[in-house]
Amino acid sequence: MFLVALIGVTTLVVLISAQTSGGGTPQVSAGVDTLWRAIDAPPIPIRRPVLGDRTEKGPFRYYFKAPAGASLSAHRHSVEMRIAVRSGRKFILMGDLENARVQRFEAGSSLVIPAETWHVEWWEVETLEEIEGIGPMITEQATPSTPRMR
């Protein structure tokens, strides 16, 4: 039996280097990216490999467990992914994210995320998925300047 205990994981991202002027007002250093960015914070999904390594050439399969309230921001993968929802419920937006409709997948259902397709995922209840594909797989996170039209 595979048991994973996730005990308080926090990632702190500091994007602004501030200096205090004589008046006490923070000043942004020249050339600093001041856009707000998402950080990884609980609840965080976990993964357990079953076959192969998704970063290497060849077939891969792994279990993906998302706790209630988890979400993944806009991203895409270099390979097609076949997903079977084993328990729980998955929500996803795929394709042109500005116009996409929410799709809901209950336990027992399956879906395919085509290669290079932007998507956003979230889970309202603890959910177990079985994911497979053929690597190597590269995941790209969206940025404010990234077009999200496929």
C-alpha positions in Angstrom: 0.0 0.0 0.0 1.3 3.4 -1.0 0.8 6.0 1.7 1.6 9.7 1.3 1.3 12.2 4.1 1.3 15.8 2.9 2.2 18.0 5.8 1.9 21.8 5.2 3.6 22.7 2.0 4.0 26.4 1.3 5.8 28.1 -1.5 6.6 31.7 -1.0 7.2 33.8 -4.1 8.5 37.3 -3.8 8.2 39.2 -7.0 8.6 42.8 -5.9 11.8 44.2 -4.4 10.7 47.3 -2.5 12.8 50.0 -1.2 11.4 52.6 1.2 11.8 56.2 0.2 12.2 59.0 2.8 8.3 59.3 2.9 7.8 55.7 3.8 6.2 54.8 0.5 7.5 51.6 -1.1 9.1 52.1 -4.5 9.4 49.4 -7.1 12.9 48.8 -8.4 13.3 49.4 -12.1 13.0 46.3 -14.3 11.0 44.3 -11.7 8.0 42.3 -12.9 5.2 43.5 -10.7 2.4 41.2 -12.0 0.6 39.1 -9.4 1.4 35.4 -9.8 -0.3 32.3 -8.4 1.7 30.2 -6.0 1.5 26.6 -5.1 -0.4 26.4 -1.8 -2.5 23.7 -0.1 -4.5 21.8 -1.2 -2.0 20.3 -3.6 -2.7 17.3 -5.8 -0.3 14.3 -5.5 0.8 11.7 -8.1 1.9 8.1 -8.0 3.6 6.5 -11.0 2.4 3.1 -12.2 4.2 2.7 -15.5 7.1 4.5 -17.1 8.2 8.1 -16.6 6.1 10.8 -18.2 9.3 12.9 -18.9 10.9 10.1 -20.8 10.2 8.5 -24.2 7.6 5.7 -24.0 4.2 5.0 -22.4 3.4 6.3 -19.0 0.6 5.8 -16.5 0.1 7.3 -13.1 -2.6 7.9 -10.5 -3.4 11.6 -9.7 -5.2 12.4 -6.4 -6.6 15.8 -6.0 -7.9 16.9 -2.6 -11.2 18.8 -2.4 -10.7 22.4 -3.4 -7.6 21.8 -5.5 -7.1 23.6 -8.8 -4.6 23.9 -11.6 -4.3 27.1 -13.5 -4.1 27.3 -17.3 -1.5 25.0 -18.8 -1.0 22.6 -21.7 0.9 19.3 -22.3 3.0 18.3 -25.3 1.2 15.0 -25.6 -2.3 13.7 -25.6 -3.5 12.6 -22.2 -6.2 9.9 -21.5 -7.9 10.4 -18.2 -10.2 8.0 -16.3 -12.0 9.4 -13.3 -11.9 6.5 -10.7 -13.6 8.4 -7.9 -14.8 11.9 -7.1 -15.5 14.5 -9.7 -13.4 16.6 -12.1 -14.2 20.0 -13.7 -12.3 21.3 -16.7 -12.2 24.1 -19.3 -10.5 23.2 -22.5 -9.5 24.9 -25.8 -10.2 28.6 -26.2 -10.5 29.4 -22.5 -12.2 32.7 -23.1 -15.2 30.9 -24.6 -15.0 27.3 -23.3 -17.8 25.7 -21.4 -17.2 23.9 -18.1 -17.2 20.1 -18.5 -17.9 17.9 -15.5 -16.7 14.3 -15.3 -18.0 12.0 -12.6 -16.5 8.8 -11.3 -16.5 6.1 -14.0 -16.2 8.6 -16.9 -13.2 9.3 -19.1 -11.9 12.1 -21.2 -9.0 12.9 -23.6 -7.0 16.1 -23.5 -5.5 16.6 -26.9 -1.8 17.6 -27.2 -1.1 21.3 -27.0 -4.6 22.1 -25.7 -4.9 24.8 -23.0 -7.0 23.7 -20.0 -7.9 24.6 -16.5 -8.8 21.9 -13.9 -10.4 21.9 -10.5 -12.0 19.5 -8.0 -14.7 20.2 -5.4 -14.4 16.7 -3.8 -11.4 14.4 -3.3 -10.8 12.8 -6.7 -8.7 9.9 -8.0 -7.8 9.8 -11.7 -5.7 7.4 -13.8 -3.8 9.2 -16.4 -1.9 7.7 -19.4 0.0 8.9 -22.4 3.2 8.5 -24.4 6.1 10.6 -23.4 8.2 12.6 -23.2 5.6 15.0 -21.9 6.4 18.7 -21.3 3.9 20.9 -19.4 3.8 24.6 -20.2 2.1 27.0 -17.7 0.3 30.0 -19.2 1.5 33.5 -18.6 -0.4 36.8 -19.0 1.1 37.2 -22.5 0.4 33.6 -23.6 -2.4 33.2 -26.2 -4.8 30.6 -25.0 -6.7 29.8 -28.1 -6.4 26.0 -28.6 
